[in-house]
Amino acid sequence: MNGVHLVMGTPNAYMQEVGLIHAAGEWIAKWGKRIFIVTGAASWESVNKKLTASLDRADIVYAYAVYEGECSYNEIERLSAMVLEGTELIVAVGAGKVTDIAKKLSHDLKLPFIAIPTLAATCAAATNLSVMYTDEGHYYDSQVFLNNTLLVLIDTDVVAKAPPRYLIAGIGSTLATWYEASACSIDKRHNVPTISGLQAAKLGYDTIMKYGVTAIEDARQENALFALQQVVDAIVLCGGMVSGLGEDNCRWAAAHAIYNGLITLPQQQALHGEMVAYGTLVQLILEQRQPAEINELLAFYKLIGLPVKLHQLGIDYPIEEAEKEHWMSAVLSAAGTIGNMPFEVTAEALTMAVEQLEKWE
């Protein structure tokens, strides 16, 4: 059946509201009273008093563990051993890697999964996959699951109080979604799920371009106002719907391949969305997009603070030859990313695209 693919759509339920963390227990209790929480140190510090008070009011028994370093198979094994017998739900409280760990635990232990994002840096809470890394932080593989998130609870006030850099990174990741989905669906746009995924990507892009600047201003003032609420939905919900509806026809392309290469460089000091945003610019050059289109995106990046040069990622240019070869190998070996481009990308073409971007004014 050519062109037909599995559609996972969206999470079973999705909620975004100011102050929602105070009602988290009430909502979680609808699906279970014994939960295991996976979290990060900073995320737990930001919400634990409000969240645990809510869980106590709902008579929910909980245990929690702070993840260590990476979403790796070794970390999954470590945390899996900590899940108590009788646990009914896995709950992620935190950002992308915490969420991906919790999804993998949920899958392995055959338990439902609930996400409580504390940042709007990725769409991880609303996707049915986990991106797996080595213990050293290099991309390893991606695990796609047949179950989607049971419930996403986003307290916009929590997101507003997080460092704005994470929101900006989420904006970069969401913009990449539109360009990557467009690239890897070029010859696959004859079915409704793929078209739906593209429409979700375009909605996310349009929302970012309309409200992104104001949302960042809101976040800098720690105000969970309308623009920020729209951008959070664009990042998490629209971003998740793209792959949920379009599946592999609307997933990753060159921008994420370049990210997979950049994370192998020890000197990089950037967030996922920042590196993907840089990769988007390289992808547009590879696609030979019109300079006016590239300049428009560059101007938006500069306005909101996304990187347009490697040095803004902590990487000196030109890259040393040995590191360059390692980076290129990581970029070009990822069939699930660079292989989704509608044409072959060679090391020479990639080198030229990066050089062109580094010289772009």
N, C-alpha and C positions, 0 to 999 in steps of 0.2 A: 504494500500500500504506500506508494511513493508520496512523500510530503506529509504523512500523518505521524504525529508524535504524541507522547504522553503530556497531558496538560495538568499541572499541579495548581495553577491559578494563584491563589492568595492564601494567607493564613486563615484558619477556621474562623477566627475573630480578631479584630484589630480595633484598638481604642487609643485615642490621643486626647488628653485633657489636662488642663492646669490643675495641679493638686491631686492627680490620680494615684500617686503613691500612697496616699492616706486610705484609699479604698482597695488597694491591691489584694489584701487578705480576703475581702468580701468576694472579689472576682475569682481568685484562685480556688477558694473553697467550693465553688460550683463544680470543680473537677477533681478535687482531692484534698485531704486533710494532713497528709504526711508527705513532705517535700524535701528534696535535696537541692540546695542552691549552689551553683557555680558562679564565682564572682572574681573580680580583680581587687587589689588592695585599695586603689583610689576610688573605684566605683562603690565599694562597700562602705568606705568612709563617708561618702557623700550622701548615702541614703539609708544606712542600716538602722538608725534610730526610728525614723518614720516608718520604714518598711516592717521592722520587727514588731513595732507597736500595732501595726495593722494586722499582722499575722496573729499576734496574741489575741486581739479582739475577735478574730475569726476562729479561735481555738485550733490553729494550724500548728502541727508539730514540725519543726524544721531543723535541719543540720546544714552547715555550709562549709565550703572549702574554697580557699583562694588559689587560683591557678598559678603555675610557676612557669613563666617565660613564653612558651609557645603552644600552639594547638598542634601537638605532635602525637604520634601513636603511643609513645612512652608516657606522655602526660595523661592521655585518655586511660591508659592502664592503671596509672597511679590513682587517679580520681575514682575510677570504677570500683576499686577495692574499698573506697570510703563510703560508698552508698549503702545505707542501712537496709536490712531486710524489712519489707513492708512498705518501702517508699512507693508512693503513687504517682509522683510527678517530678520531672527534672525542671528546674527553673534557672534561667540565666539572668544575672543582674550585672550588667556591664556593657562592654563594647563588642566589636566584631569577633575577636578571637575567643573571648569568653562564650559568646553565643555559639560559635562553631563547635567548641568543645562540648557544650551542653547538648547540641543537636546530635553529635556523634555518640555521646553517652546515652541519650534518649533512644537512638537507633539500636545500639548494642544491647541495652537492657530492656528493650521493648516497653518503654514507658513514654507517656505523652510529654510534650515539651512546651513550656511557657517562656516567653522572652520579656524581660523588663529592661529595655535599653536605657543607659544613662547618658549616652552621647548619640548624636545623629551623624556619625562619621561613615557609616556603611549601611547597606540594606540587609545585612546578615540576619536580622530578626525575622524578616519576611521571606526568606528563601529556604528551599528544601535541600541545601547542600552545605557541606563543611569543606573549607579549604585547609588542607593538611600541610604542615611544614616539618622539616627536620628539627631536631633539638637545637640546631644552630641557627634556625630562622630562615632556611632556604625553602622555596616551594618544593613540595613533594608530589602531591596529587590532590584530586578533588573527589569527594564522596557525595554522590547524589542519592537521596533517600525517597522512598515511596510515601512518606508521611510528611505533611507540612506542619508548620507551627500551630499549636492548638490555640494560643492566645498571645497577642502582643499588647503590652500595656506601656504606653509612653506618657510620662508626666512631663509636659512641655516646660514646666518650671525647673525641673531637674536639668533638662537639656540646656535651658537658658543660662543656668549657673555654671555650666562646664566651660572650660577655656574655649573661646571662639575659634581657635585654630582647628579644633575637631570638626566644627560645623563647616568651616571653609573646605576642609579635606573631604567631607561628605558631599559638598557641592561639586568638587572636582570629580569625584567618583561618579556622581549622577550624570554630569555632562558627558563623561566618557561612555556611559551606558548607551546614550543616543547614537554616538558615532560608531561604537563597536557593533551595536545591534544592526545598524544600517549596513555596515560592511559585511557581516557574516550572513545576512539574509538576502543579499542581492539576487541570488538565483533561486530563492525559496519562498517568494512572496505570493504564492498562489493558494495558500490555505489560511483559513480564518484565524487559527491560533497564532500563526506567525504575524499576521497583520495586526492582531490584538496586542501582541508583545511590542511591536513597533509603535503602535499608538500610545501605549503606556510609557515607552521611552521618550517619545516626543512630548507627552504631557509633562513628564518630569523635567525635560529640558526647558520647555516654555515656562513652567512655574519658576524654575531657578532664575531664568533670565528676567522674569517680571518682578519677582520678590526677593531675589538673592541679596542684593545690596542692602535693602531695608532690614532683612532678617539678620544680617550680620551686625548691623547697627543696633538692633534690638538685643542681640546676644551680648554685645559689648556693654550694654546697660543692664543686663540680666533681666530683660523684660520679655515675657512669653506672650507677645502680641500676635496679631493676625498674620503678618508676613512670615514670622518665624514658624508659626503653626503650619502654614502652607508649605514652606520649604522642608520642614521635618517630614511631612507626608510625601513630598516629592522624593526625598532621599530614601526613606524606609519603604513606604508602600509602593510607590511607582517603581522604584528600583527592584523590589522583590517581584512585582508583577511581570516585569520584562522577561525574566528567565522562567518564571512560573507559567506564563502563557506561551512564550515563544520557544522555551527550552533551548536546545543547542542551536537552533536557528537564530536566536537573539541573545547569545551569551557573549563570550569574551573574544577579543581580536588582538590587534597589535598593541593597543594601549596597555592591556594587562600582561602581554608577553614582555614588553619593555619593563614593566614593574617587576616581573619575575627575574629579569636580569639585574635590575638595579639593586634588589635586596641582597644579591651576592657580593656586592661591593662593601667592604668593611667600613669605609669612611662615610657611607650615606647616613644621614640623620633626619629622615623624613617619615611622614605618615603614609599609610597605604594610598589614601586619596590624593596626596600631593604627588606621589610618584606616578600614579595612574594618570593624573592630569597632565604631567609632563609627557607621558607616553601618548596621550591623545594628540598633542601637537605634532609629535613625530609621525603618528599614524596619518594625520592629515597631509603631511608632506609626502609620505610614501604614496598616498592616494592621488597626489598631484592636484590637490584642491586649489581653487583660485586664491591668489594672495589676499584678496579682499576678505574672503571668508576666514582665512587664518588670522589676519590682522584683527578682525572683529573679536575672535575668541581670545587672542593675545591681550587686547585692550581690556576685556572683561577680567581676565586673570590678574592683570596688573592692578586693576581697580580694587579687587577684593583680596589680593595677596596670595594668589596661587603662583607656584614657581614656573618660570619660563626658561630658565637656564640651569644647567647641571650644578653650578656652584650654590644655587639656592637650595639644593638637596644635600649639600655638604660634600659634593663630589668635584674634585679638581678636573678641569678640562685643559688640554687633552688627557684622556685616561691613559695610564701606563699600559704598555702593550700587553703584558701578561694578564692584567686585570681586564683589559678590553676583550681579549680572546675568551676569557672565562665568562664575561658578561654576554658576549655575542652568542656563545654556545648555549647559555641558559635561555636567551630570548628565542633562538631559532629552533630549539629542541622541543618546545612546548606545542604539540600538535593541537591541543584543545584551545589554544589562543592564537598564535601566529598562523596556524594551519587553517583558521577560519577566515583569513583574508581571501578575497576573491581572485588573488593572483599570488604567485610565488614571491616571497620576500627573501632576498639574498643578503649575505653579510655585507656585500658591497653597497647595496641599496640602503641598508640600515645605517651603515657608516656615513654615507652621503647625506641621509636625512638628518641625522644628529648634527653633522657638521653645518648643514644649512640652517638648522634651528639655532645653533650656538652663535651663528653670524647674523641672524635675523635682527633687524632693528625695530 
